[in-house]
Amino acid sequence: MGPVPDFAAHRQRLIEALGPHEAVLLFSSPHPIRNGDAEYRYRPDSDLYWLTGWTQPEAALLVRHGESPFTLFVQPKNEELEIWTGYRPGPTGAVEDFGLDAAFPIEQLPDKLLDGLQGISTLHYAFGRDPDHDALLKAALRASLRKSRRTYQDVPHTFKDPAVLLHELRLRKGPDEIEVIKECARITEQAFRALYTEVAPGVGEWELDALLTYNFRREGGSGPGYTSIVAAGHNACILHYIENDQVIEDGDLVLVDAGAEYCFYTADVTRTFPASGRYSRAQRQVVEVVLRAQEAAFAEARATKPYRAMHEAALRVLVEGMISLGLLEGEVDARIEDGSYKRYYMHGTGHWLGLDVHDVGLYHQGGASRPLEPGMVVTVEPGLYIAIDDDEAPEALRGIGVRIEDDVLITEGDPIILTEGIPKTPDEVEALCRVAR
Ligand SMILES: [Mn+2]
């Protein structure tokens, strides 16, 4: 058994942050149809999962101080339906196996809200996401208001987006979550290592895509945490290329951006490696600039430094590289100032990482880039992309797209590169590709 999130610890963090007359109401995400009557595999809402570990659809969570702070509403047991769609823990399972304080069938939510909202002045609820949930809550608020005329209790009159409260908590990972993300990284490493030994001219992008999914699941993950990008040659210049349907040609670089999902947390890694096992001189030059940019960003990945410093450090090195490669002319400061680098580097250098690949949490506080804190996990992903039809770029560089991405844990001291076991320098990668031959 691998590590698991400590949901009780997450609940404790929320209840400590919740005011005395505040409540939180969360709903599970919908179970979307793929086509016809076939459903996608269900993926729980990250907030609800973070607090409960509950992975089934049609659930709601009410959180408030009192005797049963965490009340979960779930699909009731139904022997007939369970034959079709699988085991349901039901309300009993929610309490006995998931450690919730109380649980009821989801049908009882309107009735239970009538009392559950009494004495609450501020409700953390995300209006506008689901009209059915909004309607259910509005009816409960009306009924609760009528009742309050007899009970003299508060009924919610202030509504806040739960993101403000919850996402600040999710942004700072606990020790349990760090172990889970390390497991995502371990699985992802196994899957990337397999790519190095399988890539060759004539292999389809889709084959590497399938190999990633195979190894993610084989190693204990649930699959990719987001749609894998397998981009050969100039497809790498399309930032979110997910068609993955082209044949890898001799001389191509292959950019793979993928991460294993485990306990619904995900890694997010990018490597750019040669189809033939050997980087061309131009390809190697671009990779080395991107690697230097990543090192510069790592040096800024420290508690109390502003989040933005990582991007600024990487950008400076990338622009220096653009000038030395002949993509831009003039001085670094002037090119950063006039934004001409955006032709070759048009995205940010990272994002928060956790249950969501672009994880929750604000990047700014009080109009400035927020300081990094221990427990935050970020990606660091500089890149350089030279379009195939860029007539102004040196010919040898056209069609080269390189991104290198690792997952980084901010600590009290040096950052921990959680995915550093996945080879990325040209020498390391070529050595592995050679082993395969
Ligand atoms: Mn990323």
Residues whose N, C-alpha, C, O or C-beta is under 5 A from the ligand:
A	BS01	MN	D268 T379
